[in-house]
Amino acid sequence: MAANLAADSTKGKNNDLTPSQEKSYDCAVIGTGPAGMIAALALASNGLETVLIGPPVNLNDARTTALMDASRQFLDNIGIWKDLRSAFTPLEKMRLIDGTDRLLRAPETTFSASELDLPAFGYNILNKDLNRVLFDLVNNNELIELVEDTIKNVSSNDHKATIELSNTPDISCHVVIGADGRNSVVRRSAGIETKNWKYPQAALVLNLKHDLPHYNISTEFHRNTGPFTMVPLPGKTSSLVYVETPERAEELNNYKDEALEAELEKLSKFVLGSLKLASPRQVYPLSGLTAVHMSGNRSLLMGEAAHAFPPIGAQGLNLSLRDVAVATELLANAKHTKADMGSAELLQKYDRSRKADVISRTTAVDLLNRSLLTDALPVQMLRSLGLYTASRIPLVRRLLMREGIAPSWSLPTLMRAQND
Ligand SMILES: Cc1cc2nc3c(=O)[nH]c(=O)nc-3n(C[C@H](O)[C@H](O)[C@H](O)COP(=O)(O)OP(=O)(O)OC[C@H]3O[C@@H](n4cnc5c(N)ncnc54)[C@H](O)[C@@H]3O)c2cc1C
């Protein structure tokens, strides 16, 4: 049962413990973002006693997240899709429109999930709704203890990992899951280095009301400065991720509501009719990060602690859920065979299993983004030809659609339909 220790220092079962009597768990998940909460729920669904440590869950995040069908299947397999499904809007079609002013433009292309015999490619949700449902599930799970605190350090020996917290006694466990975001303390404690890079772009992010229905179609305009993507939400609302130069994103962020609405209507070519802002605006500078290793110090890194890239193509949390699925399979197997869950062998296996997927997704997002930015004619030709080919050849169409959902070559067992 979840105990909220730091919120009220007089309650919770760990409260009587001194550091020398630290409580021990199978796993400690660090980070109360979506990746951390889903990791805790996945581990608990496989019988692992888990402590989840992080600051209060963000129940006001106005961003949205599109989860692809493989992620939906994973949430179903760990028993939580039924609690989440009503908050998601299905994405049945994906329309790509070349909005560049270049010499070579790709033809408009619409992909339909029904071509893959799926009801939807993916499902979009407001982060505040996602976090609310995950928080309730965590709180009601007998195998998860929630500690509202931040961590300062992780140390380890041959038998256990010890976590030093800011306001709570130390906690020990067999293995630590680092889902503590870009500035991960788990990663730093393990001495794992990162590769970091920046893009000359920023994303203006907000939600919109519109007067025409979206028919569950996600629309992406490819523009010279980056994509402009409107993703369906319930009723006549959609989320917008609009990638621009940092200067222009900041300029637009300072526009009055009516002026910004008029600009967005023009850029969207009125495909959803007239637009009204339906959330505060946020600007995210675009950057990327990969951890050189995804494990060490009895810790497994996942989510943005291990890899971060621009919000293009809805890949970030989907990739993180594949980290969670692989880690859950390895740890559940170790628990059931009474093997050490934090052994060097398990850590290396996790790192090896995740590398190719992380590199290929990071590269794909990077290439797609750079292909829009470049003025080089050969690159424009390839992009136009790629989309043209995709729109004409059924086999290529299906291949592209499948790979957009998840890598078919390395899908973790926990993400497959039970009868596969
Ligand atoms: C505008 C935008 C749109 C996006 N859209 C999509 C999409 O459509 N589909 C998709 O798949 N992905 C999308 N993403 C990516 C997705 O949002 C991220 O992958 C996801 O939020 C990462 O989750 P996370 O839990 O790894 O990290 P975070 O959300 O950053 O969570 C990290 C957690 O760790 C906690 N923490 C940090 N330090 C400590 C500490 N010392 N001790 C304890 N806890 C700590 C933080 O408080 C936080 O709770 C989008 C991203 C952006 C910016």
PDBQT file of the ligand as one rigid body, heavy atoms in Angstrom, charges set to zero:
ROOT
HETATM    1  C1  LIG A 501       6.271  18.983 -25.935  1.00  0.00    +0.000 C 
HETATM    2  C2  LIG A 501       6.512  17.510 -25.785  1.00  0.00    +0.000 A 
HETATM    3  C3  LIG A 501       5.642  16.614 -26.384  1.00  0.00    +0.000 A 
HETATM    4  C4  LIG A 501       5.870  15.240 -26.285  1.00  0.00    +0.000 A 
HETATM    5  N1  LIG A 501       5.009  14.382 -26.893  1.00  0.00    +0.000 NA
HETATM    6  C5  LIG A 501       5.243  13.053 -26.814  1.00  0.00    +0.000 A 
HETATM    7  C6  LIG A 501       4.366  12.127 -27.461  1.00  0.00    +0.000 A 
HETATM    8  O1  LIG A 501       3.383  12.508 -28.088  1.00  0.00    +0.000 OA
HETATM    9  N2  LIG A 501       4.641  10.790 -27.365  1.00  0.00    +0.000 N 
HETATM   10  C7  LIG A 501       5.735  10.332 -26.670  1.00  0.00    +0.000 A 
HETATM   11  O2  LIG A 501       5.949   9.105 -26.607  1.00  0.00    +0.000 OA
HETATM   12  N3  LIG A 501       6.570  11.197 -26.047  1.00  0.00    +0.000 NA
HETATM   13  C8  LIG A 501       6.352  12.530 -26.103  1.00  0.00    +0.000 A 
HETATM   14  N4  LIG A 501       7.187  13.400 -25.459  1.00  0.00    +0.000 N 
HETATM   15  C9  LIG A 501       8.279  12.869 -24.670  1.00  0.00    +0.000 C 
HETATM   16  C10 LIG A 501       7.766  12.507 -23.294  1.00  0.00    +0.000 C 
HETATM   17  O3  LIG A 501       7.048  13.564 -22.722  1.00  0.00    +0.000 OA
HETATM   18  C11 LIG A 501       8.944  12.185 -22.433  1.00  0.00    +0.000 C 
HETATM   19  O4  LIG A 501       9.614  11.074 -22.982  1.00  0.00    +0.000 OA
HETATM   20  C12 LIG A 501       8.471  11.816 -21.071  1.00  0.00    +0.000 C 
HETATM   21  O5  LIG A 501       7.866  12.865 -20.402  1.00  0.00    +0.000 OA
HETATM   22  C13 LIG A 501       9.678  11.427 -20.290  1.00  0.00    +0.000 C 
HETATM   23  O6  LIG A 501       9.225  10.981 -19.161  1.00  0.00    +0.000 OA
HETATM   24  P1  LIG A 501      10.229  10.648 -18.001  1.00  0.00    +0.000 P 
HETATM   25  O7  LIG A 501       9.341  10.090 -16.957  1.00  0.00    +0.000 OA
HETATM   26  O8  LIG A 501      11.380   9.859 -18.477  1.00  0.00    +0.000 OA
HETATM   27  O9  LIG A 501      10.890  12.047 -17.577  1.00  0.00    +0.000 OA
HETATM   28  P2  LIG A 501      10.265  13.243 -16.779  1.00  0.00    +0.000 P 
HETATM   29  O10 LIG A 501       8.858  13.462 -17.205  1.00  0.00    +0.000 OA
HETATM   30  O11 LIG A 501      11.247  14.367 -16.889  1.00  0.00    +0.000 OA
HETATM   31  O12 LIG A 501      10.245  12.700 -15.294  1.00  0.00    +0.000 OA
HETATM   32  C14 LIG A 501      11.386  12.650 -14.475  1.00  0.00    +0.000 C 
HETATM   33  C15 LIG A 501      10.920  12.548 -13.044  1.00  0.00    +0.000 C 
HETATM   34  O13 LIG A 501      12.046  12.419 -12.180  1.00  0.00    +0.000 OA
HETATM   35  C16 LIG A 501      11.898  13.293 -11.096  1.00  0.00    +0.000 C 
HETATM   36  N5  LIG A 501      13.222  13.601 -10.527  1.00  0.00    +0.000 N 
HETATM   37  C17 LIG A 501      14.188  14.375 -11.051  1.00  0.00    +0.000 A 
HETATM   38  N6  LIG A 501      15.249  14.423 -10.211  1.00  0.00    +0.000 NA
HETATM   39  C18 LIG A 501      14.939  13.636  -9.147  1.00  0.00    +0.000 A 
HETATM   40  C19 LIG A 501      15.617  13.283  -7.945  1.00  0.00    +0.000 A 
HETATM   41  N7  LIG A 501      16.834  13.758  -7.655  1.00  0.00    +0.000 N 
HETATM   42  N8  LIG A 501      14.993  12.444  -7.078  1.00  0.00    +0.000 NA
HETATM   43  C20 LIG A 501      13.774  11.953  -7.347  1.00  0.00    +0.000 A 
HETATM   44  N9  LIG A 501      13.077  12.265  -8.469  1.00  0.00    +0.000 NA
HETATM   45  C21 LIG A 501      13.650  13.097  -9.354  1.00  0.00    +0.000 A 
HETATM   46  C22 LIG A 501      11.193  14.494 -11.690  1.00  0.00    +0.000 C 
HETATM   47  O14 LIG A 501      10.594  15.299 -10.709  1.00  0.00    +0.000 OA
HETATM   48  C23 LIG A 501      10.152  13.767 -12.554  1.00  0.00    +0.000 C 
HETATM   49  O15 LIG A 501       9.072  13.350 -11.779  1.00  0.00    +0.000 OA
HETATM   50  C24 LIG A 501       6.989  14.768 -25.562  1.00  0.00    +0.000 A 
HETATM   51  C25 LIG A 501       7.874  15.686 -24.946  1.00  0.00    +0.000 A 
HETATM   52  C26 LIG A 501       7.641  17.041 -25.054  1.00  0.00    +0.000 A 
HETATM   53  C27 LIG A 501       8.602  18.001 -24.402  1.00  0.00    +0.000 C 
ENDROOT
TORSDOF 0
